[in-house]
């Protein structure tokens, strides 16, 4: 399936002001990050998984508001591809544009580091996230059956990609 290219010249990122609130995650952030993860997700990553992400070289960032961690994201890179593994915004900050700004920050980060394609999975039941990703230029490229744990067994993931076009 062809992936539409995202024209970053038209991307509304808030990049100059938002970047000041994004920083690398450290071991000291694991407690607030885990608290957000446990609050938002029914099947959260464990503190051990979060710690392993820091140790194994994944790119881990936190989003701060007034010096308090209010979100985080974790991604991996291979050559010119980036894979968003986890993103979460504190429930008190959801549906207020922070997730959109964080994804826009990630897209700009990807640009600055030569990424051509950004991939992610999302639960098929997560309509708000699907809508957000589609509005930001991501296209569904497939389904991963039984990808996520769910109350009644497993839930499929929609696989999205955003091919980044510069200039």
Secondary structure, DSSP 8 states (H G I E B T S, - for coil): ----EEEGGG----HHHHGGGEEE--GGGHHHHHHHHHHH-TT---HHHHHHHHHTT-EEEEEEETTEEEEEEEEEEETTEEEEEEEEE-GGGTTTTHHHHHHHHHHHHHHHTT--EEEEEEETT-HHHHHHHHHTT-EEEEEEEEEEEETTEEEEEEEEEEEEE--
